[in-house]
Amino acid sequence: MSDGITWLSDAWRGDTPILFVTFARGISPRDLVVRLGARPGEVLDPITFAEAEQLTFNDRESARLARFGECASWSYAVEQGWHSKAWWAHPDVSAGGIEVLHLTPKPDDPPRECWYYLDGQTVGRLDIGDTPDEGMAFLLPAFEEAGLLDDGVSEEFDSLRATLAALQQHFGLSLPRQEVLNGRLPAAVTATVPPENLGD
């Protein structure tokens, strides 16, 4: 059974350390982390979520670290530390016919965002919980099915979980929850110093 990605709505709340998530279709997980800033061939032994957290931030060995794998025909990277290179109009991560979807919780500057790139171009972005427009209008049927386009939704309606459900349904996304949160995954440093600009 697929874990999907709706569990990220829990991981992005409370005191859980932040996860920046990038999916790519058409390249291997190792190639994905290189596009996110890792040096080719420099892969760490598999580490846990907690160990990755200990290796990042100001006085640590790296500013950003990605653990990576493959699930549901997508390569994925979950990054901890500073924001991912895949955020904010960085279409070169998808150069060469690659499809890339990036989810950022933006802990210090809400709302959360989703970016979609294809073949070196930025297709579009959306604030998670908002209605897709312009380049992301192809998501409208999935958003309607998830109840995000209904008028007068209750205050209890979880727009974050519903948006993740719509993205999961449209793209066929899944992340192995136990492996990401509690297991060990191969890792690579994607930034050795804090980025100066969005998307570095």
VOROMAR-613854 format. One record per residue (C-alpha): residue number from 0; chain; y, x, z. Coordinates in steps of 0.001 Angstrom, whole numbers, padded with zeros to 6 digits. Layout:
<kolti><num>NUM</num><cadena>A</cadena><Y>Y</Y><X>X</X><Z>Z</Z></kolti>
...
//
This chain:
<kolti><num>0</num><cadena>A</cadena><Y>000000</Y><X>000000</X><Z>000000</Z></kolti>
<kolti><num>1</num><cadena>A</cadena><Y>003457</Y><X>001273</X><Z>-000920</Z></kolti>
<kolti><num>2</num><cadena>A</cadena><Y>005951</Y><X>001980</X><Z>001855</Z></kolti>
<kolti><num>3</num><cadena>A</cadena><Y>008834</Y><X>001110</X><Z>-000443</Z></kolti>
<kolti><num>4</num><cadena>A</cadena><Y>012320</Y><X>002204</X><Z>000634</Z></kolti>
<kolti><num>5</num><cadena>A</cadena><Y>013525</Y><X>-000702</X><Z>002787</Z></kolti>
<kolti><num>6</num><cadena>A</cadena><Y>012539</Y><X>001273</X><Z>005903</Z></kolti>
<kolti><num>7</num><cadena>A</cadena><Y>015583</Y><X>003454</X><Z>005213</Z></kolti>
<kolti><num>8</num><cadena>A</cadena><Y>017703</Y><X>000618</X><Z>006613</Z></kolti>
<kolti><num>9</num><cadena>A</cadena><Y>016223</Y><X>001445</X><Z>010038</Z></kolti>
<kolti><num>10</num><cadena>A</cadena><Y>016416</Y><X>005227</X><Z>009505</Z></kolti>
<kolti><num>11</num><cadena>A</cadena><Y>020115</Y><X>004979</X><Z>008633</Z></kolti>
<kolti><num>12</num><cadena>A</cadena><Y>020991</Y><X>003142</X><Z>011856</Z></kolti>
<kolti><num>13</num><cadena>A</cadena><Y>021242</Y><X>004234</X><Z>015452</Z></kolti>
<kolti><num>14</num><cadena>A</cadena><Y>020833</Y><X>007825</X><Z>016556</Z></kolti>
<kolti><num>15</num><cadena>A</cadena><Y>018419</Y><X>008912</X><Z>013823</Z></kolti>
<kolti><num>16</num><cadena>A</cadena><Y>019576</Y><X>012068</X><Z>011987</Z></kolti>
<kolti><num>17</num><cadena>A</cadena><Y>020979</Y><X>011327</X><Z>008545</Z></kolti>
<kolti><num>18</num><cadena>A</cadena><Y>018803</Y><X>011406</X><Z>005419</Z></kolti>
<kolti><num>19</num><cadena>A</cadena><Y>020339</Y><X>011759</X><Z>001964</Z></kolti>
<kolti><num>20</num><cadena>A</cadena><Y>017743</Y><X>010606</X><Z>-000573</Z></kolti>
<kolti><num>21</num><cadena>A</cadena><Y>017444</Y><X>011561</X><Z>-004252</Z></kolti>
<kolti><num>22</num><cadena>A</cadena><Y>014809</Y><X>010275</X><Z>-006679</Z></kolti>
<kolti><num>23</num><cadena>A</cadena><Y>014160</Y><X>011780</X><Z>-010118</Z></kolti>
<kolti><num>24</num><cadena>A</cadena><Y>011840</Y><X>010732</X><Z>-012914</Z></kolti>
<kolti><num>25</num><cadena>A</cadena><Y>010894</Y><X>013267</X><Z>-015571</Z></kolti>
<kolti><num>26</num><cadena>A</cadena><Y>010873</Y><X>016500</X><Z>-013523</Z></kolti>
<kolti><num>27</num><cadena>A</cadena><Y>008713</Y><X>017921</X><Z>-010749</Z></kolti>
<kolti><num>28</num><cadena>A</cadena><Y>009784</Y><X>017827</X><Z>-007096</Z></kolti>
<kolti><num>29</num><cadena>A</cadena><Y>010380</Y><X>021606</X><Z>-007171</Z></kolti>
<kolti><num>30</num><cadena>A</cadena><Y>012588</Y><X>021283</X><Z>-010235</Z></kolti>
<kolti><num>31</num><cadena>A</cadena><Y>014514</Y><X>018499</X><Z>-008498</Z></kolti>
<kolti><num>32</num><cadena>A</cadena><Y>015378</Y><X>020630</X><Z>-005462</Z></kolti>
<kolti><num>33</num><cadena>A</cadena><Y>016534</Y><X>023440</X><Z>-007779</Z></kolti>
<kolti><num>34</num><cadena>A</cadena><Y>018932</Y><X>020968</X><Z>-009400</Z></kolti>
<kolti><num>35</num><cadena>A</cadena><Y>020118</Y><X>020070</X><Z>-005912</Z></kolti>
<kolti><num>36</num><cadena>A</cadena><Y>021000</Y><X>023694</X><Z>-005194</Z></kolti>
<kolti><num>37</num><cadena>A</cadena><Y>017801</Y><X>025499</X><Z>-004170</Z></kolti>
<kolti><num>38</num><cadena>A</cadena><Y>016950</Y><X>028889</X><Z>-005626</Z></kolti>
<kolti><num>39</num><cadena>A</cadena><Y>013924</Y><X>028767</X><Z>-007963</Z></kolti>
<kolti><num>40</num><cadena>A</cadena><Y>010728</Y><X>029769</X><Z>-006189</Z></kolti>
<kolti><num>41</num><cadena>A</cadena><Y>012254</Y><X>029881</X><Z>-002709</Z></kolti>
<kolti><num>42</num><cadena>A</cadena><Y>010138</Y><X>027230</X><Z>-000997</Z></kolti>
<kolti><num>43</num><cadena>A</cadena><Y>009566</Y><X>027126</X><Z>002762</Z></kolti>
<kolti><num>44</num><cadena>A</cadena><Y>006284</Y><X>026268</X><Z>004424</Z></kolti>
<kolti><num>45</num><cadena>A</cadena><Y>005934</Y><X>022532</X><Z>005115</Z></kolti>
<kolti><num>46</num><cadena>A</cadena><Y>008159</Y><X>021452</X><Z>008010</Z></kolti>
<kolti><num>47</num><cadena>A</cadena><Y>008916</Y><X>018292</X><Z>009938</Z></kolti>
<kolti><num>48</num><cadena>A</cadena><Y>012006</Y><X>016099</X><Z>010054</Z></kolti>
<kolti><num>49</num><cadena>A</cadena><Y>012923</Y><X>017603</X><Z>013448</Z></kolti>
<kolti><num>50</num><cadena>A</cadena><Y>012385</Y><X>021178</X><Z>012280</Z></kolti>
<kolti><num>51</num><cadena>A</cadena><Y>014610</Y><X>020565</X><Z>009245</Z></kolti>
<kolti><num>52</num><cadena>A</cadena><Y>017304</Y><X>019242</X><Z>011567</Z></kolti>
<kolti><num>53</num><cadena>A</cadena><Y>017112</Y><X>022423</X><Z>013637</Z></kolti>
<kolti><num>54</num><cadena>A</cadena><Y>017690</Y><X>024576</X><Z>010543</Z></kolti>
<kolti><num>55</num><cadena>A</cadena><Y>020899</Y><X>022877</X><Z>009408</Z></kolti>
<kolti><num>56</num><cadena>A</cadena><Y>024584</Y><X>022500</X><Z>010311</Z></kolti>
<kolti><num>57</num><cadena>A</cadena><Y>027280</Y><X>024882</X><Z>011489</Z></kolti>
<kolti><num>58</num><cadena>A</cadena><Y>025501</Y><X>027665</X><Z>013345</Z></kolti>
<kolti><num>59</num><cadena>A</cadena><Y>022131</Y><X>027312</X><Z>011673</Z></kolti>
<kolti><num>60</num><cadena>A</cadena><Y>020338</Y><X>029125</X><Z>008870</Z></kolti>
<kolti><num>61</num><cadena>A</cadena><Y>021490</Y><X>026690</X><Z>006201</Z></kolti>
<kolti><num>62</num><cadena>A</cadena><Y>024081</Y><X>023982</X><Z>005646</Z></kolti>
<kolti><num>63</num><cadena>A</cadena><Y>021673</Y><X>021654</X><Z>003838</Z></kolti>
<kolti><num>64</num><cadena>A</cadena><Y>017912</Y><X>021547</X><Z>003532</Z></kolti>
<kolti><num>65</num><cadena>A</cadena><Y>015669</Y><X>019355</X><Z>001370</Z></kolti>
<kolti><num>66</num><cadena>A</cadena><Y>012100</Y><X>018348</X><Z>002018</Z></kolti>
<kolti><num>67</num><cadena>A</cadena><Y>010415</Y><X>017047</X><Z>-001084</Z></kolti>
<kolti><num>68</num><cadena>A</cadena><Y>007401</Y><X>015434</X><Z>-002705</Z></kolti>
<kolti><num>69</num><cadena>A</cadena><Y>006297</Y><X>012828</X><Z>-005217</Z></kolti>
<kolti><num>70</num><cadena>A</cadena><Y>005626</Y><X>009113</X><Z>-004762</Z></kolti>
<kolti><num>71</num><cadena>A</cadena><Y>005254</Y><X>006128</X><Z>-007110</Z></kolti>
<kolti><num>72</num><cadena>A</cadena><Y>005854</Y><X>008280</X><Z>-010242</Z></kolti>
<kolti><num>73</num><cadena>A</cadena><Y>009179</Y><X>009584</X><Z>-008883</Z></kolti>
<kolti><num>74</num><cadena>A</cadena><Y>009928</Y><X>013022</X><Z>-007471</Z></kolti>
<kolti><num>75</num><cadena>A</cadena><Y>011967</Y><X>012737</X><Z>-004310</Z></kolti>
<kolti><num>76</num><cadena>A</cadena><Y>014046</Y><X>014946</X><Z>-002028</Z></kolti>
<kolti><num>77</num><cadena>A</cadena><Y>015256</Y><X>013979</X><Z>001431</Z></kolti>
<kolti><num>78</num><cadena>A</cadena><Y>018117</Y><X>016206</X><Z>002524</Z></kolti>
<kolti><num>79</num><cadena>A</cadena><Y>019501</Y><X>016840</X><Z>005991</Z></kolti>
<kolti><num>80</num><cadena>A</cadena><Y>022724</Y><X>018604</X><Z>006899</Z></kolti>
<kolti><num>81</num><cadena>A</cadena><Y>025773</Y><X>018307</X><Z>004671</Z></kolti>
<kolti><num>82</num><cadena>A</cadena><Y>025933</Y><X>015714</X><Z>001897</Z></kolti>
<kolti><num>83</num><cadena>A</cadena><Y>023802</Y><X>016207</X><Z>-001220</Z></kolti>
<kolti><num>84</num><cadena>A</cadena><Y>024898</Y><X>017739</X><Z>-004507</Z></kolti>
<kolti><num>85</num><cadena>A</cadena><Y>023643</Y><X>014508</X><Z>-006121</Z></kolti>
<kolti><num>86</num><cadena>A</cadena><Y>026523</Y><X>012583</X><Z>-004570</Z></kolti>
<kolti><num>87</num><cadena>A</cadena><Y>029800</Y><X>011897</X><Z>-006342</Z></kolti>
<kolti><num>88</num><cadena>A</cadena><Y>029631</Y><X>012144</X><Z>-010125</Z></kolti>
<kolti><num>89</num><cadena>A</cadena><Y>027301</Y><X>015095</X><Z>-010459</Z></kolti>
<kolti><num>90</num><cadena>A</cadena><Y>025471</Y><X>014031</X><Z>-013646</Z></kolti>
<kolti><num>91</num><cadena>A</cadena><Y>024179</Y><X>017534</X><Z>-014413</Z></kolti>
<kolti><num>92</num><cadena>A</cadena><Y>021349</Y><X>016790</X><Z>-011990</Z></kolti>
<kolti><num>93</num><cadena>A</cadena><Y>019961</Y><X>014517</X><Z>-014734</Z></kolti>
<kolti><num>94</num><cadena>A</cadena><Y>020552</Y><X>016769</X><Z>-017757</Z></kolti>
<kolti><num>95</num><cadena>A</cadena><Y>017790</Y><X>016864</X><Z>-020355</Z></kolti>
<kolti><num>96</num><cadena>A</cadena><Y>016736</Y><X>013216</X><Z>-020363</Z></kolti>
<kolti><num>97</num><cadena>A</cadena><Y>016083</Y><X>012957</X><Z>-016610</Z></kolti>
<kolti><num>98</num><cadena>A</cadena><Y>016623</Y><X>009757</X><Z>-014606</Z></kolti>
<kolti><num>99</num><cadena>A</cadena><Y>018148</Y><X>010249</X><Z>-011136</Z></kolti>
<kolti><num>100</num><cadena>A</cadena><Y>018982</Y><X>007787</X><Z>-008383</Z></kolti>
<kolti><num>101</num><cadena>A</cadena><Y>020833</Y><X>008996</X><Z>-005272</Z></kolti>
<kolti><num>102</num><cadena>A</cadena><Y>021285</Y><X>007085</X><Z>-002018</Z></kolti>
<kolti><num>103</num><cadena>A</cadena><Y>023819</Y><X>008322</X><Z>000515</Z></kolti>
<kolti><num>104</num><cadena>A</cadena><Y>024371</Y><X>006724</X><Z>003933</Z></kolti>
<kolti><num>105</num><cadena>A</cadena><Y>027886</Y><X>008271</X><Z>004185</Z></kolti>
<kolti><num>106</num><cadena>A</cadena><Y>027799</Y><X>008345</X><Z>008000</Z></kolti>
<kolti><num>107</num><cadena>A</cadena><Y>031423</Y><X>009453</X><Z>008358</Z></kolti>
<kolti><num>108</num><cadena>A</cadena><Y>032925</Y><X>007413</X><Z>005534</Z></kolti>
<kolti><num>109</num><cadena>A</cadena><Y>031266</Y><X>004018</X><Z>004946</Z></kolti>
<kolti><num>110</num><cadena>A</cadena><Y>030226</Y><X>002137</X><Z>002908</Z></kolti>
<kolti><num>111</num><cadena>A</cadena><Y>026878</Y><X>003595</X><Z>001892</Z></kolti>
<kolti><num>112</num><cadena>A</cadena><Y>026543</Y><X>004294</X><Z>-001830</Z></kolti>
<kolti><num>113</num><cadena>A</cadena><Y>024025</Y><X>004392</X><Z>-004652</Z></kolti>
<kolti><num>114</num><cadena>A</cadena><Y>024591</Y><X>006619</X><Z>-007708</Z></kolti>
<kolti><num>115</num><cadena>A</cadena><Y>022581</Y><X>006395</X><Z>-010913</Z></kolti>
<kolti><num>116</num><cadena>A</cadena><Y>022458</Y><X>009127</X><Z>-013572</Z></kolti>
<kolti><num>117</num><cadena>A</cadena><Y>020569</Y><X>009342</X><Z>-016844</Z></kolti>
<kolti><num>118</num><cadena>A</cadena><Y>020386</Y><X>012198</X><Z>-019350</Z></kolti>
<kolti><num>119</num><cadena>A</cadena><Y>023433</Y><X>014029</X><Z>-018040</Z></kolti>
<kolti><num>120</num><cadena>A</cadena><Y>025606</Y><X>010922</X><Z>-017764</Z></kolti>
<kolti><num>121</num><cadena>A</cadena><Y>026802</Y><X>008896</X><Z>-014812</Z></kolti>
<kolti><num>122</num><cadena>A</cadena><Y>025557</Y><X>005375</X><Z>-015501</Z></kolti>
<kolti><num>123</num><cadena>A</cadena><Y>027309</Y><X>003914</X><Z>-012473</Z></kolti>
<kolti><num>124</num><cadena>A</cadena><Y>027628</Y><X>003613</X><Z>-008721</Z></kolti>
<kolti><num>125</num><cadena>A</cadena><Y>027734</Y><X>000805</X><Z>-006234</Z></kolti>
<kolti><num>126</num><cadena>A</cadena><Y>028593</Y><X>000293</X><Z>-002597</Z></kolti>
<kolti><num>127</num><cadena>A</cadena><Y>025365</Y><X>-000752</X><Z>-000940</Z></kolti>
<kolti><num>128</num><cadena>A</cadena><Y>025689</Y><X>-004430</X><Z>-000073</Z></kolti>
<kolti><num>129</num><cadena>A</cadena><Y>028161</Y><X>-005198</X><Z>-002877</Z></kolti>
<kolti><num>130</num><cadena>A</cadena><Y>027461</Y><X>-006888</X><Z>-006215</Z></kolti>
<kolti><num>131</num><cadena>A</cadena><Y>026772</Y><X>-004458</X><Z>-009095</Z></kolti>
<kolti><num>132</num><cadena>A</cadena><Y>029357</Y><X>-004308</X><Z>-011850</Z></kolti>
<kolti><num>133</num><cadena>A</cadena><Y>030100</Y><X>-002317</X><Z>-014991</Z></kolti>
<kolti><num>134</num><cadena>A</cadena><Y>027325</Y><X>000227</X><Z>-015572</Z></kolti>
<kolti><num>135</num><cadena>A</cadena><Y>025096</Y><X>-001179</X><Z>-012852</Z></kolti>
<kolti><num>136</num><cadena>A</cadena><Y>025069</Y><X>-004808</X><Z>-014035</Z></kolti>
<kolti><num>137</num><cadena>A</cadena><Y>021448</Y><X>-004400</X><Z>-015162</Z></kolti>
<kolti><num>138</num><cadena>A</cadena><Y>020563</Y><X>-004698</X><Z>-011451</Z></kolti>
<kolti><num>139</num><cadena>A</cadena><Y>021892</Y><X>-008267</X><Z>-011165</Z></kolti>
<kolti><num>140</num><cadena>A</cadena><Y>018472</Y><X>-010003</X><Z>-011590</Z></kolti>
<kolti><num>141</num><cadena>A</cadena><Y>016954</Y><X>-007871</X><Z>-008822</Z></kolti>
<kolti><num>142</num><cadena>A</cadena><Y>019986</Y><X>-008515</X><Z>-006598</Z></kolti>
<kolti><num>143</num><cadena>A</cadena><Y>019696</Y><X>-012248</X><Z>-007214</Z></kolti>
<kolti><num>144</num><cadena>A</cadena><Y>015997</Y><X>-012192</X><Z>-006298</Z></kolti>
<kolti><num>145</num><cadena>A</cadena><Y>016844</Y><X>-010338</X><Z>-003077</Z></kolti>
<kolti><num>146</num><cadena>A</cadena><Y>019349</Y><X>-013061</X><Z>-002108</Z></kolti>
<kolti><num>147</num><cadena>A</cadena><Y>022389</Y><X>-010843</X><Z>-002471</Z></kolti>
<kolti><num>148</num><cadena>A</cadena><Y>024174</Y><X>-013161</X><Z>-004900</Z></kolti>
<kolti><num>149</num><cadena>A</cadena><Y>023759</Y><X>-016327</X><Z>-002827</Z></kolti>
<kolti><num>150</num><cadena>A</cadena><Y>026907</Y><X>-018055</X><Z>-001595</Z></kolti>
<kolti><num>151</num><cadena>A</cadena><Y>027277</Y><X>-018598</X><Z>002114</Z></kolti>
<kolti><num>152</num><cadena>A</cadena><Y>024604</Y><X>-016229</X><Z>003414</Z></kolti>
<kolti><num>153</num><cadena>A</cadena><Y>024189</Y><X>-016220</X><Z>007188</Z></kolti>
<kolti><num>154</num><cadena>A</cadena><Y>025695</Y><X>-013569</X><Z>009435</Z></kolti>
<kolti><num>155</num><cadena>A</cadena><Y>022168</Y><X>-012412</X><Z>010202</Z></kolti>
<kolti><num>156</num><cadena>A</cadena><Y>021510</Y><X>-011557</X><Z>006541</Z></kolti>
<kolti><num>157</num><cadena>A</cadena><Y>020774</Y><X>-007831</X><Z>006258</Z></kolti>
<kolti><num>158</num><cadena>A</cadena><Y>022595</Y><X>-006784</X><Z>003079</Z></kolti>
<kolti><num>159</num><cadena>A</cadena><Y>021547</Y><X>-003139</X><Z>003502</Z></kolti>
<kolti><num>160</num><cadena>A</cadena><Y>017842</Y><X>-003986</X><Z>003597</Z></kolti>
<kolti><num>161</num><cadena>A</cadena><Y>018258</Y><X>-006512</X><Z>000779</Z></kolti>
<kolti><num>162</num><cadena>A</cadena><Y>020035</Y><X>-003967</X><Z>-001445</Z></kolti>
<kolti><num>163</num><cadena>A</cadena><Y>017303</Y><X>-001409</X><Z>-000816</Z></kolti>
<kolti><num>164</num><cadena>A</cadena><Y>014723</Y><X>-004099</X><Z>-001644</Z></kolti>
<kolti><num>165</num><cadena>A</cadena><Y>016494</Y><X>-004827</X><Z>-004942</Z></kolti>
<kolti><num>166</num><cadena>A</cadena><Y>016592</Y><X>-001129</X><Z>-005886</Z></kolti>
<kolti><num>167</num><cadena>A</cadena><Y>012956</Y><X>-000766</X><Z>-004841</Z></kolti>
<kolti><num>168</num><cadena>A</cadena><Y>011938</Y><X>-003714</X><Z>-007004</Z></kolti>
<kolti><num>169</num><cadena>A</cadena><Y>013910</Y><X>-002707</X><Z>-010098</Z></kolti>
<kolti><num>170</num><cadena>A</cadena><Y>013071</Y><X>000998</X><Z>-010145</Z></kolti>
<kolti><num>171</num><cadena>A</cadena><Y>009643</Y><X>000916</X><Z>-008507</Z></kolti>
<kolti><num>172</num><cadena>A</cadena><Y>010777</Y><X>003261</X><Z>-005719</Z></kolti>
<kolti><num>173</num><cadena>A</cadena><Y>008790</Y><X>004288</X><Z>-002690</Z></kolti>
<kolti><num>174</num><cadena>A</cadena><Y>009055</Y><X>006921</X><Z>000041</Z></kolti>
<kolti><num>175</num><cadena>A</cadena><Y>006133</Y><X>007768</X><Z>002355</Z></kolti>
<kolti><num>176</num><cadena>A</cadena><Y>007663</Y><X>006796</X><Z>005687</Z></kolti>
<kolti><num>177</num><cadena>A</cadena><Y>005262</Y><X>008633</X><Z>008003</Z></kolti>
<kolti><num>178</num><cadena>A</cadena><Y>005357</Y><X>011834</X><Z>005954</Z></kolti>
<kolti><num>179</num><cadena>A</cadena><Y>009153</Y><X>011819</X><Z>005837</Z></kolti>
<kolti><num>180</num><cadena>A</cadena><Y>009788</Y><X>010925</X><Z>009480</Z></kolti>
<kolti><num>181</num><cadena>A</cadena><Y>006777</Y><X>012391</X><Z>011291</Z></kolti>
<kolti><num>182</num><cadena>A</cadena><Y>004784</Y><X>014582</X><Z>008916</Z></kolti>
<kolti><num>183</num><cadena>A</cadena><Y>005268</Y><X>017946</X><Z>007249</Z></kolti>
<kolti><num>184</num><cadena>A</cadena><Y>006692</Y><X>018362</X><Z>003754</Z></kolti>
<kolti><num>185</num><cadena>A</cadena><Y>007522</Y><X>021479</X><Z>001711</Z></kolti>
<kolti><num>186</num><cadena>A</cadena><Y>011182</Y><X>022373</X><Z>001986</Z></kolti>
<kolti><num>187</num><cadena>A</cadena><Y>013935</Y><X>024388</X><Z>000335</Z></kolti>
<kolti><num>188</num><cadena>A</cadena><Y>017493</Y><X>025331</X><Z>001277</Z></kolti>
<kolti><num>189</num><cadena>A</cadena><Y>019900</Y><X>023499</X><Z>-001035</Z></kolti>
<kolti><num>190</num><cadena>A</cadena><Y>023140</Y><X>024887</X><Z>000441</Z></kolti>
<kolti><num>191</num><cadena>A</cadena><Y>023659</Y><X>027979</X><Z>002582</Z></kolti>
<kolti><num>192</num><cadena>A</cadena><Y>027277</Y><X>027161</X><Z>003467</Z></kolti>
<kolti><num>193</num><cadena>A</cadena><Y>029074</Y><X>023830</X><Z>003865</Z></kolti>
<kolti><num>194</num><cadena>A</cadena><Y>030240</Y><X>022519</X><Z>000468</Z></kolti>
<kolti><num>195</num><cadena>A</cadena><Y>033971</Y><X>022674</X><Z>-000210</Z></kolti>
<kolti><num>196</num><cadena>A</cadena><Y>034023</Y><X>019705</X><Z>-002590</Z></kolti>
<kolti><num>197</num><cadena>A</cadena><Y>032137</Y><X>016463</X><Z>-002964</Z></kolti>
<kolti><num>198</num><cadena>A</cadena><Y>028927</Y><X>017115</X><Z>-004820</Z></kolti>
<kolti><num>199</num><cadena>A</cadena><Y>028818</Y><X>020907</X><Z>-004317</Z></kolti>
//
